[in-house]
Amino acid sequence: MAADMSQEEPASALKLDRTMIPKIERGVRRVDALELAELSKVLKVPLGSFLDPLPRVVSRRAEPAR
C-alpha cells in the first residue's frame, strides 16, 4: 500500500477485513476485477498500473504460438 495510507482505508473501501490487505500484497489472496478497480480508486493510481508489465501467461494445454 501507499506509504502514507493505513491498511484500514483500502480494506474499508473493498469491504474486507484489514487482515486481507497483507494477503493481497503478498499475492496469497487473489483480487477480482471489481476489487482491483476499487483499489485503483482508493490508491489514486491508474488501473493499468497493476498490469504493467503484463503478467506472463503460461498454459500447459498447448504449445506456444509461433
Secondary structure, 3 states (H helix, E strand, C coil): CCCCCCCHHHHHHCCCCCCHHHHHHHCCCCCCHHHHHHHHHHHCCCHHHHHCCCCCCCCCCCCCCC
